Every structure is written in C-alpha cells, then in structure tokens.
Amino acid sequence: MNKNKKFDLGVEYHRLGNDYYLIGEYEKAIEHYTKALELCQDFPETLFNRGLAYCKLKDYHRALEDYTLALKLNPKLVPAYYTRGLVYEYLGEYENAIEEYKKVLELKPEHDGARLRYKYLKEKLGIE
C-alpha cells in the first residue's frame, strides 16, 4: 500500500474512532484509533483521542502513555497536558498534576480550567 493510501485509511480509522467515542463505544474507539496508528504512527491527535477513550474506561496508565507519546510528537498540544494533569489528580499524584497545569498556563495563560485546578491543588497541598 502506498504512503498516501495508508494516510487516507489512517484518517478514516481515526474518524471512525471518533464516531465510536461519541456514542460511548470506547473499546471500539480504541480499536479504530489503534488501527489508525498502525498505519500512521505520527498522529498526535489520534494518540490523544485514544487516551481519552482509555480514561473513559478508567485505564489511566495507558491514557498517560498515549498523552506522553502525543506530546512527544506535538509539544504544544495543550489539551494533552491538561488531561494528563487530570489523570495525575485521579491517581493522587498532585505534584505531577500541578506541573502539567503549569505547562498548560505557560502555553495558554487564558486556560481557565488549568488555572482553577492549579490554584486548587496548590491550596490543597499548602504550596505558595
């Protein structure tokens, strides 16, 4: 299969993954995102979306892996930092969460969610 066909097919699997995600079929979404990534490994959005699906299934460690890989491909993917911060909170890793929110605010100072979570965690931990 030539490179353009692989890319086009990867995009279609990504879109199908999105459709399954939207109807709450998270396992099928993961399956389709994975097929997209097998065809085109450099889709940070696909990795991010698969991470979201893993989060819905409470598979936080796999979600973290996907967010980290997505950020290696696109270090300015703000939603990946923010969502990684949320996952760290779920796991009780508050210092890591603070660092993620800090990174979000460096890239996008107007991000209200990150600002609120950052402030909340700093107060919770007694950090100035």
trRosetta pair geometry for C-beta under 8 A, 3 or more apart (Angstrom, degrees):
i j d omega theta_ij theta_ji phi_ij phi_ji
1 5 4.9 -119 -176 89 95 124
1 6 5.3 117 120 -61 117 88
1 9 7.6 -27 178 7 148 144
2 5 5.1 90 59 12 75 104
2 6 7.1 -140 99 -7 37 91
3 6 5.7 -56 -148 36 31 112
3 7 6.3 32 154 -20 65 106
4 7 5.6 -53 -148 35 32 113
4 8 6.3 30 155 -17 66 106
5 8 5.7 -53 -144 39 32 110
5 9 6.1 30 157 -16 66 109
6 9 5.9 -58 -145 41 27 109
6 10 6.1 34 153 -23 63 108
6 39 4.7 -174 -175 -172 85 97
6 40 6.4 143 137 -57 95 86
7 10 5.5 -55 -149 35 29 115
7 11 6.5 31 153 -21 64 103
7 39 7.3 180 -79 141 24 110
7 40 5.7 77 -112 -77 60 135
8 11 5.7 -51 -151 32 32 112
8 12 6.6 32 150 -18 63 104
9 12 5.6 -52 -150 35 35 113
9 13 6.5 35 152 -17 66 102
9 39 5.5 -140 90 -140 101 165
10 13 5.8 -53 -148 37 32 109
10 14 6.4 37 151 -22 64 104
10 35 7.9 -166 -119 124 58 70
10 36 4.5 96 -164 -156 71 71
10 37 7.6 110 -145 -54 109 20
10 39 3.8 -153 -73 90 99 122
10 40 3.8 54 -150 6 173 115
10 43 6.7 -170 158 -43 124 142
10 46 7.7 -69 172 -64 99 158
11 14 5.5 -52 -150 34 33 116
11 15 6.4 33 152 -19 65 104
11 36 7.4 104 -60 -137 14 113
11 40 7.9 28 -43 17 64 150
12 15 5.7 -51 -148 36 33 111
12 16 6.4 34 153 -18 65 104
12 36 8.0 -172 67 -97 48 99
13 16 5.6 -52 -146 38 34 112
13 17 6.3 42 151 -23 64 103
13 32 4.8 -170 -175 -176 78 80
13 33 7.2 159 139 -89 96 20
13 35 4.4 -131 -151 94 149 104
13 36 3.7 -168 92 -65 112 83
13 39 6.9 134 21 17 140 132
14 17 5.5 -53 -154 33 31 116
14 18 6.6 34 148 -20 64 101
14 32 7.3 169 -84 139 16 98
14 33 6.6 60 -116 -113 59 64
14 36 4.3 95 -57 -121 76 160
14 43 6.5 -127 -86 177 137 156
14 45 7.4 58 -161 100 136 103
14 46 5.0 -91 -112 -96 110 107
14 49 7.4 105 -159 49 87 151
15 18 5.5 -49 -152 32 35 114
15 19 6.6 37 149 -20 65 101
16 19 5.5 -50 -150 34 37 114
16 20 6.4 34 153 -15 67 103
16 32 4.4 -131 96 -155 102 152
17 20 5.9 -56 -147 39 31 108
17 21 6.2 36 152 -23 65 106
17 28 7.9 -170 -120 126 55 66
17 29 4.6 87 -164 -161 71 66
17 30 7.5 107 -139 -51 109 12
17 31 7.8 -171 -101 69 91 54
17 32 3.7 -163 -68 92 80 109
17 33 4.1 98 -131 -54 158 77
17 36 6.5 -80 -13 -8 135 132
17 46 7.2 82 58 -142 157 87
17 49 6.2 107 124 123 123 132
17 50 7.2 -43 -175 -77 145 78
17 53 7.6 -89 -178 -43 102 148
18 21 5.5 -54 -148 34 31 115
18 22 6.4 32 155 -22 65 105
18 29 7.4 94 -63 -137 14 106
18 49 6.6 -57 -84 -158 77 151
19 22 5.8 -55 -151 32 30 112
19 23 6.8 9 158 -2 63 107
20 23 6.3 -68 -149 46 32 97
20 25 4.1 -81 -168 78 89 107
20 26 7.4 158 136 -83 98 17
20 28 4.1 -133 -153 99 148 104
20 29 3.9 -165 94 -68 108 74
20 32 6.1 140 14 14 137 135
21 24 7.8 45 179 -67 30 18
21 25 7.4 -87 -64 62 22 64
21 26 6.6 57 -116 -105 64 61
21 29 4.0 87 -61 -117 77 151
21 49 6.6 -100 -51 -178 162 104
21 52 6.9 49 -149 100 138 116
21 53 5.6 -101 -106 -83 105 103
21 56 7.8 162 -147 -5 85 154
24 56 7.9 -160 -142 176 63 146
25 28 4.2 -7 142 36 114 118
25 29 6.0 139 96 -27 72 87
26 29 5.3 -50 -144 34 35 117
26 30 6.4 39 156 -21 66 100
26 53 4.5 159 -158 -163 88 89
26 54 7.9 161 173 -63 119 23
26 56 4.6 -153 -100 87 148 128
26 57 5.3 -176 119 -48 143 100
27 30 5.8 -52 -152 33 32 111
27 31 6.5 35 149 -22 63 105
27 57 7.3 91 -67 -82 73 140
28 31 5.3 -49 -148 34 36 117
28 32 6.4 30 156 -14 67 105
29 32 6.0 -62 -151 40 30 104
29 33 6.2 28 154 -17 67 108
29 49 7.5 -114 168 149 114 101
29 50 7.5 179 132 -111 89 58
29 53 4.5 -162 97 -107 122 144
30 33 5.7 -55 -142 39 30 110
30 34 6.1 34 156 -23 65 107
30 50 5.7 90 -125 -147 68 89
30 53 4.8 -166 -63 115 84 140
30 54 6.8 92 -99 -63 124 74
30 57 7.8 -26 -39 -7 140 143
31 34 5.8 -57 -151 34 26 113
31 35 6.7 26 151 -18 62 104
32 35 5.5 -47 -147 34 37 112
32 36 6.5 41 151 -21 64 101
33 36 5.5 -51 -152 34 35 115
33 37 6.4 32 151 -17 66 106
33 46 5.2 162 -156 -176 89 89
33 47 7.8 142 171 -84 119 26
33 49 5.8 -162 -107 94 136 102
33 50 3.8 -178 123 -77 152 103
33 53 6.8 -177 3 16 145 144
34 37 5.7 -56 -148 39 33 110
34 38 6.5 40 151 -26 65 101
34 50 6.9 105 -56 -119 67 141
35 38 5.6 -47 -149 28 34 115
35 39 6.9 26 154 -12 63 105
36 39 6.0 -66 -159 40 32 106
36 40 6.5 -38 166 45 70 94
36 43 6.2 -48 139 44 111 161
36 46 5.0 -140 104 -138 130 147
37 40 6.9 -83 -128 73 29 55
37 41 5.9 58 -174 -112 74 49
37 43 6.3 -124 -96 45 70 112
37 46 5.6 -177 -66 120 89 134
37 47 6.9 89 -97 -71 130 76
37 50 7.4 -30 -31 -29 135 152
38 41 7.9 26 -119 -71 13 76
40 43 5.3 74 109 -33 106 109
40 46 7.7 115 85 9 99 153
42 73 5.7 162 -154 -136 71 130
43 46 3.7 39 114 12 123 117
43 47 6.6 154 96 -14 71 81
43 73 7.8 27 75 143 13 167
44 47 5.6 -54 -151 38 38 112
44 48 6.2 41 151 -22 69 105
44 69 7.9 -169 -121 120 70 71
44 70 4.1 103 -161 -156 81 77
44 71 7.6 112 -147 -53 121 23
44 73 4.0 -163 -71 87 105 123
44 74 4.1 -97 -2 9 175 116
44 77 5.6 -144 149 -63 134 151
44 80 7.6 -72 173 -47 106 147
45 48 5.5 -51 -146 37 33 115
45 49 6.2 32 155 -18 66 106
45 70 7.5 109 -58 -141 18 120
45 77 7.9 -164 -78 -129 60 131
46 49 5.8 -53 -144 39 31 109
46 50 6.3 31 155 -19 64 105
47 50 5.8 -55 -146 37 29 110
47 51 6.4 36 151 -23 62 105
47 66 4.6 -176 180 -172 80 86
47 67 7.4 165 137 -79 100 23
47 69 5.0 -128 -156 91 151 106
47 70 3.8 -171 91 -69 120 93
47 73 7.2 130 20 22 144 135
48 51 5.5 -55 -156 33 31 117
48 52 6.8 35 148 -21 64 100
48 66 6.9 167 -85 140 22 104
48 67 6.6 65 -114 -107 66 64
48 70 4.5 96 -56 -125 80 165
48 77 6.4 -137 -72 168 139 140
48 79 6.5 73 -167 95 139 111
48 80 5.2 -98 -109 -81 109 100
48 83 7.6 115 -160 42 91 147
49 52 5.4 -45 -153 28 38 114
49 53 6.7 38 149 -17 65 100
50 53 5.5 -51 -153 35 38 113
50 54 6.5 41 148 -20 66 101
50 66 5.1 -144 87 -138 99 155
51 54 5.5 -51 -148 35 34 112
51 55 6.5 40 151 -23 64 101
51 62 7.6 -167 -118 122 62 70
51 63 4.3 95 -163 -154 78 69
51 64 7.6 124 -141 -37 115 16
51 65 7.8 -169 -101 67 99 58
51 66 3.6 -161 -67 86 95 123
51 67 4.8 101 -134 -50 164 78
51 70 7.0 -87 -13 -11 137 135
51 80 7.4 76 56 -128 159 86
51 83 6.8 116 122 118 124 138
52 55 5.5 -51 -154 31 34 115
52 56 6.7 37 149 -22 64 100
52 63 7.4 101 -59 -134 17 111
52 83 7.0 -65 -86 -155 80 157
53 56 5.6 -47 -153 29 37 114
53 57 6.8 23 151 -6 64 105
54 57 5.8 -65 -153 46 36 104
54 59 4.3 -86 -170 76 89 103
54 60 7.3 152 134 -85 102 19
54 62 4.4 -137 -147 92 149 105
54 63 4.0 -167 90 -66 118 82
54 66 6.5 150 11 9 139 136
55 58 7.2 33 -174 -82 37 28
55 59 7.5 -99 -68 55 23 61
55 60 6.6 55 -111 -99 67 64
55 63 4.6 75 -58 -103 79 155
55 83 7.2 -97 -54 -179 157 114
55 86 8.0 39 -140 101 143 117
55 87 6.5 -107 -106 -88 111 105
59 62 4.5 -1 139 32 111 116
59 63 6.3 136 96 -25 70 90
60 63 5.3 -54 -146 36 36 117
60 64 6.3 41 155 -23 68 101
60 87 5.0 156 -156 -159 102 104
60 90 5.8 -154 -104 92 147 130
60 91 5.8 179 130 -60 153 108
61 64 5.7 -47 -149 32 33 113
61 65 6.7 38 149 -21 61 101
62 65 5.4 -49 -152 31 38 116
62 66 6.6 34 152 -16 67 103
63 66 5.9 -58 -152 37 33 108
63 67 6.3 30 153 -17 68 106
63 83 7.7 -106 166 142 117 111
63 87 5.6 -166 100 -105 125 147
64 67 5.8 -54 -144 38 32 109
64 68 6.2 33 157 -20 65 107
64 84 6.3 92 -124 -134 72 90
64 87 5.6 -167 -70 121 90 150
64 88 7.9 94 -102 -63 121 74
65 68 5.9 -59 -150 36 27 111
65 69 6.4 24 154 -16 64 107
66 69 5.7 -54 -146 38 33 110
66 70 6.2 36 154 -21 66 106
67 70 5.6 -54 -147 36 32 114
67 71 6.3 29 155 -18 65 107
67 80 4.5 158 -155 -166 88 93
67 81 7.9 151 176 -68 119 27
67 83 6.2 -155 -103 87 137 103
67 84 4.4 175 133 -73 155 105
67 87 7.4 -171 2 15 151 146
68 71 5.8 -56 -148 37 30 109
68 72 6.7 36 151 -24 62 101
68 84 7.4 104 -58 -110 68 139
69 72 5.6 -48 -152 28 35 114
69 73 6.8 27 152 -11 64 104
70 73 5.9 -63 -158 41 34 107
70 74 6.4 -34 165 43 71 95
70 77 5.7 -82 142 74 105 163
70 80 4.9 -158 94 -106 125 150
71 74 6.7 -80 -128 73 30 57
71 75 5.7 60 -180 -109 75 49
71 77 5.9 -131 -97 49 63 111
71 80 5.1 -166 -62 115 93 142
71 81 7.0 95 -100 -63 131 77
71 84 7.8 -23 -35 -31 138 150
72 75 7.5 23 -120 -68 16 80
73 77 8.0 33 79 -21 82 136
74 77 4.3 80 103 -38 110 108
74 80 7.8 125 81 8 97 144
76 107 6.1 163 -145 -145 73 134
77 80 4.3 40 111 8 110 119
77 81 7.3 149 93 -13 66 82
78 81 5.8 -56 -155 35 40 109
78 82 6.3 35 154 -17 72 108
78 104 5.7 90 -160 -135 89 80
78 107 5.2 -160 -92 103 101 134
78 108 5.0 28 -123 -5 151 134
78 111 6.8 -159 178 -81 131 144
79 82 5.5 -56 -144 40 36 112
79 83 5.9 29 161 -15 71 109
80 83 6.1 -55 -137 42 27 104
80 84 6.0 32 158 -22 62 109
81 84 5.7 -57 -146 37 26 112
81 85 6.5 33 152 -23 62 104
81 100 5.0 175 180 -169 75 83
81 101 7.8 156 144 -79 99 24
81 103 4.7 -126 -155 95 144 116
81 104 4.8 -178 105 -66 122 83
81 107 7.2 129 26 23 154 138
81 114 7.9 21 111 -104 104 135
82 85 5.6 -54 -159 30 31 115
82 86 6.8 30 147 -17 64 101
82 100 7.0 153 -96 148 20 107
82 101 7.2 65 -118 -103 62 63
82 104 4.9 75 -71 -96 83 144
82 111 6.9 -134 -86 178 129 143
82 113 6.3 59 -158 98 130 123
82 114 5.5 -97 -110 -72 99 103
83 86 5.4 -45 -151 32 41 114
83 87 6.5 43 150 -19 66 101
84 87 5.6 -50 -149 36 35 113
84 88 6.5 39 151 -20 65 102
84 100 4.9 -156 93 -129 96 145
85 88 5.7 -53 -149 35 32 112
85 89 6.6 36 150 -20 63 101
85 96 7.8 -170 -120 124 56 71
85 97 4.5 92 -163 -154 73 70
85 98 7.8 127 -140 -35 108 13
85 99 7.9 -166 -102 70 95 54
85 100 3.3 -163 -72 93 90 128
85 101 4.8 101 -135 -50 157 77
85 104 7.0 -66 -16 -19 144 129
85 114 7.0 92 46 -121 165 86
85 117 6.3 109 137 121 130 148
86 89 5.5 -52 -155 32 35 114
86 90 6.6 38 148 -21 66 101
86 97 7.4 97 -62 -133 15 110
86 117 7.5 -86 -81 -125 71 158
87 90 5.5 -48 -151 32 37 114
87 91 6.4 25 153 -10 66 108
88 91 5.7 -62 -147 46 33 106
88 93 4.2 -85 -165 78 87 102
88 94 7.2 150 137 -86 100 19
88 96 4.2 -140 -146 96 145 107
88 97 3.8 -168 92 -65 116 80
88 100 6.2 159 14 0 138 137
89 92 7.6 43 -177 -71 32 22
89 93 7.6 -93 -63 57 22 62
89 94 6.7 56 -110 -101 64 64
89 97 4.6 77 -56 -105 77 155
89 117 7.2 -94 -59 -162 147 120
89 121 7.3 -114 -101 -86 107 125
93 96 4.2 1 139 30 111 121
93 97 6.3 136 97 -25 71 88
94 97 5.3 -53 -146 35 36 116
94 98 6.4 42 155 -24 67 100
94 121 5.3 177 -167 -157 102 115
94 124 7.0 -120 -148 92 149 124
94 125 5.8 166 127 -62 141 128
95 98 5.7 -47 -151 30 33 114
95 99 6.7 34 150 -18 62 103
95 125 7.6 116 -73 -120 72 165
96 99 5.7 -54 -153 34 35 113
96 100 6.6 36 150 -20 66 103
97 100 5.7 -54 -152 33 34 112
97 101 6.4 29 154 -15 67 105
97 117 7.1 -102 160 155 111 117
97 121 5.9 -167 98 -103 116 163
98 101 5.9 -58 -149 39 31 108
98 102 6.2 37 151 -25 65 107
98 118 6.3 97 -140 -134 68 71
98 121 5.1 -149 -77 107 92 137
98 122 6.5 105 -123 -66 125 78
98 125 7.7 -66 -53 20 141 149
98 127 7.4 20 -126 56 162 159
99 102 5.5 -51 -147 33 31 117
99 103 6.6 34 153 -21 63 102
100 103 5.7 -53 -154 33 33 112
100 104 6.6 37 148 -21 64 101
101 104 5.4 -46 -151 31 38 116
101 105 6.4 34 152 -16 66 105
101 114 4.4 164 -152 -163 82 85
101 115 7.7 167 177 -64 112 21
101 117 5.1 -153 -99 90 144 106
101 118 3.9 -168 128 -71 137 94
101 121 7.3 152 18 27 149 135
102 105 5.9 -58 -151 39 30 109
102 106 6.5 36 149 -24 64 103
102 118 6.5 122 -64 -123 61 128
103 106 5.5 -49 -149 30 34 115
103 107 6.5 21 156 -8 65 108
104 107 6.1 -70 -154 45 29 102
104 108 6.0 -44 173 49 69 96
104 111 5.1 -87 151 73 110 160
104 114 3.8 -144 95 -109 138 159
105 108 7.0 -79 -118 72 25 55
105 109 5.6 53 -171 -113 70 51
105 111 6.2 -127 -88 48 59 109
105 114 5.4 -162 -53 121 84 128
105 115 6.3 105 -96 -78 119 74
105 118 6.5 -14 -30 -35 138 161
106 109 7.7 31 -111 -69 10 76
108 111 4.4 76 106 -38 107 110
108 114 7.5 110 79 25 97 144
111 114 4.2 33 111 23 119 114
111 115 6.3 155 91 -19 65 88
112 115 5.6 -59 -145 38 31 112
112 116 6.2 28 160 -18 68 108
113 116 6.0 -59 -149 37 27 108
113 117 6.2 19 158 -12 65 110
114 117 5.9 -58 -141 42 30 107
114 118 5.8 35 158 -24 66 111
115 118 5.8 -55 -144 36 25 114
115 119 6.3 23 158 -16 62 109
116 119 6.0 -58 -147 39 27 108
116 120 6.1 28 156 -20 64 110
117 120 5.6 -55 -144 38 29 113
117 121 6.2 24 160 -15 65 109
118 121 6.3 -61 -147 38 23 104
118 122 6.3 21 157 -17 62 110
119 122 5.9 -58 -146 37 28 110
119 123 6.4 25 157 -15 64 108
120 123 6.0 -63 -153 39 27 108
120 124 6.1 28 152 -22 66 110
121 124 5.3 -51 -141 37 34 115
121 125 6.1 16 163 -4 67 110
121 127 7.9 -1 123 34 73 122
122 125 6.3 -66 -143 48 25 98
122 127 4.5 -95 -151 70 75 98
122 128 7.5 112 175 -94 114 7
123 126 7.5 30 -174 -74 30 34
